[in-house]
């Protein structure tokens, strides 16, 4: 007579434990998100409070200077735009093409699995290693010692290419196999299926990976410090063969300056860099939404 009651009591106890366990996990996740958001908000408020008084058109249109009242970011901003543009030009075709080949055309043999493993490992290599590689391969070997924009962009390409390849592969894998089967059933060949079915469906995921890759390229300072080694630039790069510096390197230099006023200048440069990143992300999201293929209702 007591056995059913004992079973019901045991079930109720385990149900109560599961309910409280789920609530505990939810509370932990919410607290984690709240801590991250509050930390980011505090950081942004501190940067805005320090940098907004120095942020004006003269700051954006002036060159770097050893006087904080005359310092500007025109040279580093031009170098950053050059690096971002050339890196995108080199990275997107190589990364997307590699992902398409590995997922749609390459056979799943030992060699291709080794290539994919190495690509995944390269994504975790410290950025300073790529800087040393770029110094030896591009600056010294390819350009004969010239520390130019192209050498910096090629180094950034090596840095972010694994991210683009991995993100593009995952986006291609997410395309349902039924879409491919339907295209093949209508008589399309493999390239037509990739071009007309796989790529439009995978474009949102690819764009997300490209956004992350270019954002990392713009925010890196260690490889550029090795490639460029310029901290005060009074010119804007005009050709791919020009010398350059970038905003993160200029910010790093100003942060370590003995004059405390340069910290406010550095905060203003951080605001400009954040604005540039948000603009790039907005453009990429617009492109993603414009070319995303939606099913007919």
C-alpha positions in Angstrom: 0.0 0.0 0.0 2.8 2.4 0.7 4.9 1.6 -2.4 2.9 3.8 -4.8 3.1 6.7 -2.3 6.8 6.3 -2.0 7.2 6.3 -5.8 5.1 9.4 -6.1 7.1 11.1 -3.3 10.4 10.2 -5.0 9.1 11.5 -8.4 8.0 14.7 -6.8 11.4 15.1 -5.1 13.3 14.6 -8.3 10.9 17.0 -10.1 11.5 19.6 -7.5 15.3 19.1 -7.8 15.2 19.5 -11.6 13.0 22.6 -11.3 15.4 24.3 -8.9 18.4 23.2 -11.0 16.9 24.8 -14.1 16.2 27.9 -12.2 19.7 28.0 -10.9 21.1 27.7 -14.4 18.8 30.5 -15.7 19.8 32.8 -12.9 23.5 32.1 -13.5 23.1 32.8 -17.3 21.2 36.0 -16.6 23.9 37.2 -14.1 26.6 36.4 -16.6 24.9 38.4 -19.3 24.3 41.2 -16.9 27.9 41.3 -15.7 29.1 41.4 -19.3 26.7 44.2 -20.3 27.5 46.3 -17.2 31.2 45.9 -17.7 30.9 46.9 -21.3 28.7 49.9 -20.4 31.1 51.0 -17.7 34.0 50.8 -20.2 32.1 52.8 -22.9 31.0 55.4 -20.4 34.6 55.9 -19.2 35.9 56.2 -22.8 33.2 58.6 -23.8 33.7 60.8 -20.7 37.5 61.0 -21.4 37.4 61.2 -25.2 34.4 63.3 -26.2 36.0 66.6 -25.1 38.8 66.0 -27.6 36.7 64.7 -30.4 36.2 67.3 -33.1 36.8 67.8 -36.8 40.3 69.2 -36.1 41.2 66.0 -34.3 40.1 63.9 -37.3 41.6 66.1 -40.0 45.0 66.7 -38.3 48.2 64.6 -38.3 49.8 63.1 -35.2 51.9 65.5 -33.1 54.0 65.5 -29.9 51.7 68.3 -28.6 48.4 66.9 -27.3 46.4 70.0 -28.4 47.6 69.6 -32.0 47.5 65.8 -32.3 45.1 64.2 -34.8 44.4 60.8 -36.4 44.3 61.6 -40.1 47.4 59.5 -40.9 46.5 56.4 -38.8 42.9 56.6 -40.0 44.0 56.6 -43.6 46.3 53.6 -42.9 43.5 51.7 -41.2 41.2 52.2 -44.1 43.9 51.0 -46.5 44.6 47.9 -44.4 40.9 47.1 -44.1 40.2 47.5 -47.8 43.2 45.5 -49.0 42.7 42.8 -46.4 39.1 42.4 -47.5 40.2 42.3 -51.1 42.7 39.5 -50.4 40.8 37.6 -47.8 37.2 37.3 -49.1 37.9 35.5 -52.4 40.6 33.2 -50.9 38.5 32.4 -47.8 35.2 31.8 -49.5 36.9 29.9 -52.4 38.7 27.6 -50.0 35.6 26.9 -48.1 33.6 26.1 -51.2 36.3 23.8 -52.5 36.7 21.9 -49.2 32.9 21.5 -48.7 31.6 21.0 -52.2 34.3 19.7 -54.5 37.1 18.1 -52.4 36.9 14.4 -51.6 36.9 13.5 -47.9 40.3 11.9 -47.8 43.2 12.1 -45.3 44.9 15.0 -47.1 41.9 17.2 -47.0 41.1 16.4 -43.4 44.7 17.3 -42.6 44.3 20.6 -44.4 41.1 21.4 -42.4 42.8 20.5 -39.2 45.7 22.9 -40.0 43.3 25.7 -40.8 41.6 25.2 -37.5 45.0 25.3 -35.7 46.0 28.4 -37.5 43.0 30.3 -36.2 44.5 30.0 -32.7 48.1 31.1 -33.5 49.0 34.3 -31.6 48.9 37.4 -33.8 52.5 38.4 -33.0 53.6 35.2 -34.8 51.9 36.4 -37.9 53.7 39.7 -37.6 57.1 37.9 -37.5 56.0 35.8 -40.5 54.9 38.8 -42.4 58.2 40.6 -41.6 60.2 37.7 -43.0 58.0 36.7 -45.9 56.6 40.0 -47.2 58.7 42.8 -45.9 62.1 41.2 -46.3 61.6 38.6 -49.0 58.8 39.9 -51.3 59.3 43.7 -51.0 63.0 44.0 -50.3 62.7 45.6 -46.9 59.8 48.0 -47.8 57.4 48.3 -44.9 54.4 49.2 -47.0 50.6 48.9 -46.9 50.5 45.8 -49.1 52.9 43.9 -46.7 50.6 44.9 -43.8 47.5 43.8 -45.6 49.0 40.5 -46.6 50.0 39.9 -43.0 46.5 40.6 -41.8 45.2 38.3 -44.5 47.2 35.4 -43.1 45.9 36.3 -39.7 42.2 36.4 -40.5 42.0 33.9 -43.4 41.4 30.9 -41.1 38.4 32.6 -39.5 36.8 33.3 -42.8 37.4 29.8 -44.1 36.0 28.1 -40.9 32.9 30.4 -40.8 32.2 29.9 -44.5 32.5 26.2 -44.1 30.0 26.1 -41.3 27.6 28.3 -43.3 27.9 25.9 -46.2 27.3 22.9 -44.0 24.1 24.6 -42.6 22.5 24.6 -46.1 20.0 21.7 -46.1 20.9 18.8 -48.3 17.4 18.8 -49.8 18.1 22.1 -51.5 21.1 20.5 -53.4 19.1 17.4 -54.2 16.2 19.4 -55.6 18.6 21.4 -57.8 20.3 18.2 -59.1 16.9 16.8 -59.8 16.2 19.8 -62.1 19.3 19.1 -64.1 21.8 21.5 -62.6 25.4 20.6 -62.5 27.6 20.9 -59.4 28.8 24.5 -60.1 25.3 25.7 -60.8 24.1 24.2 -57.6 26.9 25.9 -55.6 26.4 29.3 -57.4 22.6 29.4 -57.4 21.6 27.4 -54.3 24.4 27.0 -51.8 26.0 30.5 -51.9 22.8 32.5 -51.6 21.7 30.4 -48.6 25.1 30.5 -46.9 25.7 34.2 -47.5 24.4 35.4 -44.1 26.8 33.0 -42.2 29.7 33.9 -44.5 29.1 37.6 -44.0 29.1 37.1 -40.2 32.5 35.4 -40.4 33.9 38.1 -42.7 32.7 40.8 -40.3 34.4 39.2 -37.4 37.6 38.7 -39.4 37.8 42.3 -40.6 37.0 43.6 -37.2 39.9 41.6 -35.8 42.2 42.9 -38.6 41.3 46.5 -37.8 41.8 46.0 -34.1 45.2 44.3 -34.1 48.3 46.2 -33.2 51.0 43.6 -32.6 51.5 42.5 -36.2 51.4 46.1 -37.4 53.9 47.1 -34.8 56.4 44.6 -36.3 55.5 45.4 -39.9 55.2 49.1 -39.8 57.1 50.2 -36.6 55.8 53.8 -37.2 54.1 55.6 -34.3 54.0 59.2 -35.5 52.9 59.6 -39.1 52.3 63.0 -40.7 51.0 61.8 -44.1 48.2 59.7 -45.5 49.1 56.6 -47.5 48.4 57.2 -51.2 49.5 53.9 -52.8 49.8 50.3 -51.8 53.6 50.9 -51.6 53.3 53.7 -49.1 54.4 53.5 -45.5 51.7 53.5 -42.9 50.5 53.2 -39.3 47.0 52.2 -37.9 44.7 53.5 -35.2 45.3 50.7 -32.7 49.1 51.3 -32.8 48.6 55.1 -32.5 46.3 54.5 -29.5 48.8 52.2 -27.9 51.5 54.9 -28.3 49.3 57.6 -26.8 48.2 55.4 -23.9 51.8 54.9 -22.8 52.8 58.6 -23.1 53.9 60.4 -20.0 51.7 63.4 -20.6 48.2 62.5 -19.2 46.4 64.6 -21.8 47.3 62.0 -24.4 45.1 59.5 -22.6 42.1 61.7 -23.5 43.4 61.9 -27.1 43.7 58.1 -27.0 40.1 57.8 -25.8 38.9 60.0 -28.6 40.8 57.7 -31.1 39.1 54.7 -29.5 35.7 56.3 -30.2 36.6 56.9 -33.8 37.8 53.3 -34.1 34.5 52.0 -32.6 32.6 54.1 -35.0 34.5 52.7 -37.9 33.9 49.1 -36.7 30.1 49.8 -36.3 30.0 51.4 -39.7 31.6 48.3 -41.3 29.3 46.0 -39.4 26.3 48.0 -40.5 27.4 47.9 -44.2 28.0 44.1 -44.0 24.6 43.5 -42.3 22.9 45.6 -45.1 24.7 43.6 -47.8 23.7 40.3 -46.0 20.0 41.3 -45.7 19.9 42.6 -49.3 21.2 39.4 -50.9 19.7 36.9 -48.5 17.4 34.6 -50.3 14.1 34.2 -48.5 11.6 31.4 -49.3 8.4 32.4 -51.0 5.4 32.7 -48.7 
